[in-house]
Amino acid sequence: MHLRSSIAFLWVFAFYGCGDEHTPATDAGGDHTPAADVPASDTPAAGAPVEIRFEAVVGAQPFTCFVPDTGAFPSLGMAGSPWTPLDFRLYVHDVQLVPEAGAPVPVALDQDGTWQYRNVALLDFENAGGSCSNGTMLTHTSVRGRVEAPAGTRWAGLRFKLGVPQALNHLNPAAAPSPLNLSTLFWAWQSGYKFARIDGRSGTNAVNIHVGSTGCTGDPMAGTVTCTEANRPEYVLTGFDPTRNFVVADLARLVATTDVSRDRGGAPGCMSGLTDPECRTILPAFGIPMGGAPATQTFFRVR
């Protein structure tokens, strides 16, 4: 083995490890301590402030880690199975507001040192309480930034992408700035981030929904990692005005055509595997095509 290859292997082993995906690690920097290289929050981008609000739901019910009575949402998936929540977090990037007339306007994210870095934001709907155990006590349900647009601009839509952009997707999470410093949102085996982590169980069946780039090869030290399946769908939502509307992420719609009470093969739930039976219904609901077939997302909507 060449010296460079040996060093690269040791670097990946030391920081990414070789652990099993099904054994979540402790959050690295889980308290969201601001990283030193995050741009100062007292130098905001130009433009008018804007807040894009998100909410997580399970059908008609708000998502919560403290489900009353049984601790489980009573009916989920095509078999109407109970579902106990464990985690609900996702990354979004390249957020743009769409005016009634003209081109989409990028939202320059506030560099808050905690939830937002460059053009990426982490949305966190769990609070490490109740049945949830993987995340932190803090939650974050909106994207904040600034837009440069003429006064009085009327907004009619929203665009954004799921996940972490390629340029940031293969960092060392032990040294990355918040919110990219969470080991529970990192795939050691793909050397990249979990763009969405929605975990739960139905009875004794684990229902782990992890979306991220797969088929990844290359050297993270040299920045040469490439992935055959990017899995970064872009969402175009119409009828959205940030002063009036929310973006709803609906777990019930995501798994509406999946039987969450049993696993038919592959990883428990869906971990973005091309041959995983559960992924064949869950990934298209995210808007991620499977087997070359087009996909229509049902996960996000405007309220």
C-alpha positions in Angstrom: 0.0 0.0 0.0 1.3 3.4 -1.0 2.1 5.9 1.8 -0.7 8.3 0.7 -3.2 5.5 0.6 -2.1 4.3 4.1 -2.5 7.8 5.5 -5.9 8.2 3.8 -7.1 4.9 5.3 -5.9 5.9 8.8 -7.7 9.2 8.5 -10.9 7.7 7.4 -10.7 4.9 10.1 -9.9 7.4 12.9 -12.6 9.9 12.2 -15.3 7.9 10.3 -14.7 4.6 12.0 -15.9 1.2 10.9 -19.0 0.9 13.1 -22.3 -0.6 12.2 -25.0 1.9 11.0 -27.5 0.2 13.3 -25.6 1.2 16.4 -26.0 5.0 16.6 -22.9 6.8 18.0 -23.0 9.6 20.5 -23.5 13.0 18.9 -20.2 14.7 18.3 -20.7 18.3 19.4 -24.3 17.5 20.2 -24.7 20.6 22.2 -24.1 22.6 19.0 -21.2 24.5 20.4 -20.4 27.1 17.6 -17.4 26.2 15.6 -14.5 28.6 15.3 -14.6 28.8 11.5 -18.3 29.7 11.2 -18.7 33.3 9.8 -19.5 35.9 12.4 -23.3 36.2 13.0 -22.9 40.0 13.5 -22.1 40.5 9.8 -25.4 39.5 8.2 -25.9 39.4 4.4 -27.6 42.3 2.7 -31.4 42.2 2.1 -34.6 41.9 4.0 -34.9 39.3 6.8 -37.0 36.2 6.0 -38.0 33.1 7.9 -39.1 29.9 6.2 -41.1 27.9 8.8 -41.4 24.1 8.7 -43.5 21.7 10.7 -43.4 17.9 11.0 -46.7 16.0 11.1 -47.9 12.4 11.1 -51.1 12.8 9.1 -53.4 15.1 11.0 -51.3 15.0 14.2 -48.2 17.2 14.9 -45.0 15.1 15.3 -44.0 14.7 18.9 -41.7 12.4 20.9 -44.3 12.3 23.6 -47.3 10.6 22.0 -50.1 10.5 24.6 -51.5 7.3 26.1 -49.7 4.5 24.1 -46.6 6.3 23.1 -47.2 5.5 19.5 -49.1 7.1 16.6 -52.0 4.7 16.1 -52.1 4.2 12.3 -49.2 4.5 9.9 -48.5 3.0 6.5 -50.7 0.9 4.2 -51.5 -1.6 7.0 -52.5 1.1 9.5 -49.8 0.0 12.0 -48.8 1.8 15.2 -45.6 3.7 15.0 -43.3 4.8 17.9 -41.1 7.9 17.1 -37.4 7.8 17.7 -35.9 10.6 15.5 -36.9 13.2 12.9 -34.2 15.4 11.4 -33.2 16.5 8.0 -30.8 18.9 6.2 -31.9 21.3 3.5 -29.9 23.6 1.2 -30.1 26.0 -1.7 -33.3 27.7 -0.4 -34.9 30.1 -2.8 -38.1 32.2 -2.7 -40.1 32.5 -5.9 -41.8 35.9 -6.6 -45.0 36.2 -8.5 -43.0 37.6 -11.4 -39.3 37.0 -12.2 -36.6 34.5 -11.3 -36.2 32.7 -7.9 -34.3 34.7 -5.3 -31.7 32.9 -3.2 -32.0 33.1 0.6 -28.7 34.0 2.1 -28.7 32.0 5.4 -27.9 33.6 8.7 -24.6 32.1 9.9 -25.7 31.4 13.4 -23.0 29.0 14.4 -25.5 26.4 15.4 -28.1 25.3 12.9 -27.0 27.0 9.7 -23.6 26.9 7.8 -23.0 28.4 4.4 -26.1 27.4 2.4 -27.1 24.4 4.6 -29.6 24.3 7.4 -30.5 21.4 9.8 -34.2 21.0 10.7 -34.6 19.1 14.0 -38.1 18.2 15.2 -37.1 15.8 18.0 -36.0 16.8 21.4 -34.3 13.7 22.9 -37.3 13.2 25.2 -40.1 10.7 25.3 -39.4 7.8 23.0 -36.7 9.8 21.0 -33.2 9.0 22.0 -30.7 9.8 19.2 -30.7 13.6 19.0 -30.5 16.6 21.3 -32.9 18.5 23.6 -32.7 21.5 21.2 -35.1 21.8 18.2 -35.0 23.9 15.1 -38.0 24.3 12.8 -37.2 27.2 10.5 -34.7 28.5 8.1 -33.6 32.1 8.6 -31.8 34.4 6.2 -32.1 37.4 4.0 -33.3 38.0 0.4 -32.4 40.9 -1.9 -35.6 41.8 -3.6 -37.5 45.1 -4.3 -39.7 46.3 -1.5 -43.2 45.0 -1.7 -42.2 41.8 -3.6 -45.0 39.3 -3.5 -43.9 35.7 -3.0 -45.6 32.8 -4.7 -43.4 29.8 -4.1 -40.4 28.2 -2.6 -37.6 26.0 -3.9 -35.1 24.0 -1.9 -33.1 20.8 -2.0 -32.9 17.9 0.5 -29.5 17.1 2.0 -26.0 18.5 2.2 -24.4 19.7 -1.1 -21.6 17.7 -2.6 -18.9 20.2 -1.6 -19.7 19.8 2.1 -20.9 16.2 2.1 -17.6 14.4 2.8 -16.2 16.4 5.7 -14.7 14.9 8.9 -17.7 15.3 11.3 -15.3 15.4 14.3 -13.8 18.7 13.0 -16.7 20.1 10.9 -18.7 23.2 12.0 -22.1 22.9 13.5 -24.6 21.6 12.3 -22.3 19.2 10.3 -20.7 17.9 13.5 -23.3 15.3 14.5 -22.0 11.7 14.2 -25.6 10.4 14.4 -26.2 12.2 11.1 -23.1 10.7 9.4 -22.7 7.5 7.4 -19.3 5.9 8.1 -19.8 3.4 5.3 -20.6 6.1 2.7 -18.3 8.8 4.2 -21.2 11.3 3.9 -24.1 12.7 5.8 -27.6 11.4 6.3 -29.7 14.0 4.6 -32.8 12.8 6.4 -33.1 10.6 9.5 -36.6 9.6 10.5 -36.5 6.6 12.9 -39.2 4.7 14.6 -40.6 1.3 15.2 -43.8 -0.5 14.6 -44.2 -3.1 17.3 -40.8 -4.9 17.2 -40.1 -3.9 13.6 -37.5 -1.1 13.2 -38.5 1.5 10.7 -35.3 3.5 10.0 -35.6 6.0 7.1 -32.1 7.3 6.2 -31.6 9.2 3.0 -28.1 10.1 1.7 -25.8 9.7 -1.2 -24.8 6.1 -1.9 -22.4 4.3 -4.1 -19.7 6.6 -2.9 -16.0 6.0 -3.7 -12.8 8.1 -3.6 -10.5 9.8 -1.1 -12.2 12.2 1.4 -8.8 13.7 2.3 -8.2 14.7 -1.3 -11.9 15.8 -1.9 -12.3 13.2 -4.7 -15.3 11.3 -3.4 -18.0 10.7 -6.0 -21.4 8.9 -5.5 -23.4 7.1 -8.1 -26.7 8.1 -6.4 -26.7 11.7 -5.3 -30.2 11.5 -3.8 -30.6 15.3 -3.4 -34.1 16.0 -4.8 -35.2 19.6 -5.4 -38.6 20.7 -4.3 -40.7 23.3 -6.0 -43.7 24.3 -3.8 -46.2 26.8 -5.2 -48.5 29.0 -3.2 -45.9 29.8 -0.5 -45.6 33.1 1.2 -43.2 33.1 4.2 -45.4 35.6 6.1 -48.4 33.3 5.9 -47.4 29.7 5.2 -45.5 26.7 6.6 -43.7 23.9 4.8 -45.2 20.6 6.1 -43.2 17.4 6.2 -45.7 14.6 6.5 -44.5 11.2 7.6 -47.9 9.6 7.0 -47.7 10.6 3.3 -44.1 9.5 3.1 -44.9 5.9 4.0 -48.5 5.7 2.8 -47.7 2.9 0.4 -45.3 1.0 2.7 -46.2 -1.6 5.3 -44.2 -0.4 8.3 -45.2 -3.4 10.4 -42.8 -5.7 8.7 -39.5 -5.6 6.8 -39.3 -7.4 3.5 -35.5 -7.5 3.3 -32.3 -5.4 3.3 -31.7 -2.9 6.1 -34.5 -2.3 8.6 -36.7 0.3 7.0 -35.0 2.2 4.1 -31.4 3.3 4.1 -31.3 4.4 0.4 -30.5 0.9 -0.9 -31.4 0.4 -4.6 -32.6 -3.1 -4.0 -34.2 -2.6 -0.6 -38.0 -3.3 -0.9 -39.0 -0.5 1.4 -36.9 2.0 -0.5 -38.9 1.3 -3.6 -41.9 3.0 -2.1 -40.3 5.4 0.3 -37.6 7.1 -1.9 -40.1 8.0 -4.7 -42.2 9.7 -2.0 -39.1 11.9 -1.3 -39.0 12.6 -5.0 -36.0 10.3 -5.6 -36.4 8.1 -8.8 -35.9 4.3 -8.4 -34.9 2.1 -11.3 -35.1 4.9 -13.8 -38.8 5.5 -13.2 -39.9 9.1 -12.5 -40.8 10.0 -9.0 -43.4 12.5 -7.6 -42.7 13.6 -4.1 -45.5 13.5 -1.5 -43.5 14.3 1.6 -43.6 18.1 1.6 -46.6 20.4 1.1 -47.6 24.0 1.8 -50.0 24.9 4.6 
